[in-house]
Amino acid sequence: MTKPSKPIPRILTVNDAFYLTANMIRVVFKGPELAGIFDGCAGANCKIFLPTKGQSREDFIAQFTDGPPPAKRTYTVRAYRADVQEMDIDFVAHGDEGPASAWAIRAKAGDFLGFAGPSEVKIKDFYADWYLISADMSALPVASAAIEAMPRDAKGVAIFEVISSDDVQKLDIPKGMDVHWLIQGDPHKASTAQEDFIRNMDWPSGVVQTCVAGESGVIKAIRGYFTKDRALPREDVYISGYWKIGLIEDQHQIEKRKDLA
Ligand SMILES: Cc1cc2nc3c(=O)[nH]c(=O)nc-3n(C[C@H](O)[C@H](O)[C@H](O)COP(=O)(O)OP(=O)(O)OC[C@H]3O[C@@H](n4cnc5c(N)ncnc54)[C@H](O)[C@@H]3O)c2cc1C
């Protein structure tokens, strides 16, 4: 009996790629391959499959059936414009060490990658008295999408830890959100800046919903604070490790699964 072949993901084509800020690249995909993706998926995560440098489209597509499978990474849909069949994904440019970052640094119109998803949007209902957003650059896309989706009269605190002052972005933030940009020049060095800020800030009363994501060590510390010190109900909390210093994504995912076991 022949083995059923694995589905081939959508192959998306780059329409534009540019530095949004000093260390963040926006890649705009465009084309009929985006048809059928649900509208309103900004902030949902997706899987991308990376071609190797100089690989032809045919060769890349053949890898899904003939193997070995291409490198796979997790990213966030930053924006999707169904009417013009365009999607933005923002990539932290952290050097050539990872296939996703290296691909984004070289990306230009006509380039391609594989795309699966998107999953469900992380925060769909906004019902809190106040919101706590905390993100490093890898989580700026999910945090920005959550901020854009929240009611315009929302209140709360948003903390963004970025590599340089040239990575500060203009976001459509409700006036009631208190915004803080923290600069941490070397993302490979463990940082307690977000945790310290959260532990030391005045904690408003009432129900809080969170959107917190970024480097795994930072997330572990903040998760501990949420559960042990603040006893936040699970359903109000989105908190997730997006990458880990010194580990490629596949190793990080294995560690995450062990932690949850
Ligand atoms: C749900 C989810 C959504 C995500 N969304 C986004 C997104 O929209 N944009 C985005 O840029 N990232 C996002 N990430 C993080 C991204 O998946 C990881 O950063 C991933 O490791 C990048 O793959 P890579 O091939 O560039 O590097 P890898 O091959 O995975 O890692 C190579 C090396 O680079 C280091 N590294 C990885 N990421 C970073 C980083 N951000 N800064 C500095 N060093 C790093 C690793 O520690 C490792 O040493 C998301 C992760 C998750 C789980």
Ligand as a Chemical Component Dictionary entry (heavy atoms), coordinates in Angstrom:
data_LIG
# 
_chem_comp.id                   LIG 
_chem_comp.type                 NON-POLYMER 
_chem_comp.pdbx_formal_charge   0 
_chem_comp.three_letter_code    LIG 
# 
loop_
_chem_comp_atom.comp_id 
_chem_comp_atom.atom_id 
_chem_comp_atom.alt_atom_id 
_chem_comp_atom.type_symbol 
_chem_comp_atom.charge 
_chem_comp_atom.model_Cartn_x 
_chem_comp_atom.model_Cartn_y 
_chem_comp_atom.model_Cartn_z 
_chem_comp_atom.pdbx_ordinal 
LIG C1  C1  C 0 3.524  31.404 18.722 1  
LIG C2  C2  C 0 4.830  32.058 18.260 2  
LIG C3  C3  C 0 4.790  33.198 17.463 3  
LIG C4  C4  C 0 5.973  33.835 17.057 4  
LIG N1  N1  N 0 5.910  34.956 16.262 5  
LIG C5  C5  C 0 7.054  35.579 15.859 6  
LIG C6  C6  C 0 7.010  36.730 14.983 7  
LIG O1  O1  O 0 5.946  37.148 14.511 8  
LIG N2  N2  N 0 8.188  37.338 14.666 9  
LIG C7  C7  C 0 9.409  36.868 15.136 10 
LIG O2  O2  O 0 10.447 37.464 14.798 11 
LIG N3  N3  N 0 9.480  35.766 15.931 12 
LIG C8  C8  C 0 8.341  35.112 16.279 13 
LIG N4  N4  N 0 8.411  33.986 17.065 14 
LIG C9  C9  C 0 9.727  33.531 17.516 15 
LIG C10 C10 C 0 10.439 32.677 16.446 16 
LIG O3  O3  O 0 9.694  31.497 16.189 17 
LIG C11 C11 C 0 11.816 32.300 16.997 18 
LIG O4  O4  O 0 12.571 33.458 17.246 19 
LIG C12 C12 C 0 12.577 31.368 16.082 20 
LIG O5  O5  O 0 13.584 30.743 16.848 21 
LIG C13 C13 C 0 13.207 32.071 14.893 22 
LIG O6  O6  O 0 13.762 31.108 14.034 23 
LIG P1  P1  P 0 15.202 31.279 13.372 24 
LIG O7  O7  O 0 15.273 30.257 12.286 25 
LIG O8  O8  O 0 15.435 32.709 13.013 26 
LIG O9  O9  O 0 16.224 30.917 14.543 27 
LIG P2  P2  P 0 16.510 29.454 15.212 28 
LIG O10 O10 O 0 17.169 28.554 14.202 29 
LIG O11 O11 O 0 15.272 28.939 15.854 30 
LIG O12 O12 O 0 17.567 29.838 16.339 31 
LIG C14 C14 C 0 18.930 30.153 16.015 32 
LIG C15 C15 C 0 19.541 30.957 17.166 33 
LIG O13 O13 O 0 18.923 32.247 17.213 34 
LIG C16 C16 C 0 18.459 32.557 18.519 35 
LIG N5  N5  N 0 17.197 33.311 18.404 36 
LIG C17 C17 C 0 15.974 32.867 18.024 37 
LIG N6  N6  N 0 15.075 33.860 18.036 38 
LIG C18 C18 C 0 15.738 34.972 18.444 39 
LIG C19 C19 C 0 15.347 36.316 18.652 40 
LIG N7  N7  N 0 14.079 36.733 18.468 41 
LIG N8  N8  N 0 16.286 37.194 19.064 42 
LIG C20 C20 C 0 17.586 36.820 19.255 43 
LIG N9  N9  N 0 18.002 35.538 19.072 44 
LIG C21 C21 C 0 17.099 34.632 18.667 45 
LIG C22 C22 C 0 18.244 31.183 19.176 46 
LIG O14 O14 O 0 18.378 31.262 20.579 47 
LIG C23 C23 C 0 19.339 30.341 18.552 48 
LIG O15 O15 O 0 20.534 30.496 19.272 49 
LIG C24 C24 C 0 7.242  33.300 17.459 50 
LIG C25 C25 C 0 7.273  32.141 18.237 51 
LIG C26 C26 C 0 6.091  31.526 18.631 52 
LIG C27 C27 C 0 6.156  30.260 19.471 53 
# 
loop_
_chem_comp_bond.comp_id 
_chem_comp_bond.atom_id_1 
_chem_comp_bond.atom_id_2 
_chem_comp_bond.value_order 
_chem_comp_bond.pdbx_ordinal 
LIG C1  C2  SING 1  
LIG C2  C3  SING 2  
LIG C2  C26 DOUB 3  
LIG C3  C4  DOUB 4  
LIG C4  N1  SING 5  
LIG C4  C24 SING 6  
LIG N1  C5  DOUB 7  
LIG C5  C6  SING 8  
LIG C5  C8  SING 9  
LIG C6  O1  DOUB 10 
LIG C6  N2  SING 11 
LIG N2  C7  SING 12 
LIG C7  O2  DOUB 13 
LIG C7  N3  SING 14 
LIG N3  C8  DOUB 15 
LIG C8  N4  SING 16 
LIG N4  C9  SING 17 
LIG N4  C24 SING 18 
LIG C9  C10 SING 19 
LIG C10 O3  SING 20 
LIG C10 C11 SING 21 
LIG C11 O4  SING 22 
LIG C11 C12 SING 23 
LIG C12 O5  SING 24 
LIG C12 C13 SING 25 
LIG C13 O6  SING 26 
LIG O6  P1  SING 27 
LIG P1  O7  DOUB 28 
LIG P1  O8  SING 29 
LIG P1  O9  SING 30 
LIG O9  P2  SING 31 
LIG P2  O10 DOUB 32 
LIG P2  O11 SING 33 
LIG P2  O12 SING 34 
LIG O12 C14 SING 35 
LIG C14 C15 SING 36 
LIG C15 O13 SING 37 
LIG C15 C23 SING 38 
LIG O13 C16 SING 39 
LIG C16 N5  SING 40 
LIG C16 C22 SING 41 
LIG N5  C17 SING 42 
LIG N5  C21 SING 43 
LIG C17 N6  DOUB 44 
LIG N6  C18 SING 45 
LIG C18 C19 SING 46 
LIG C18 C21 DOUB 47 
LIG C19 N7  SING 48 
LIG C19 N8  DOUB 49 
LIG N8  C20 SING 50 
LIG C20 N9  DOUB 51 
LIG N9  C21 SING 52 
LIG C22 O14 SING 53 
LIG C22 C23 SING 54 
LIG C23 O15 SING 55 
LIG C24 C25 DOUB 56 
LIG C25 C26 SING 57 
LIG C26 C27 SING 58 
# 
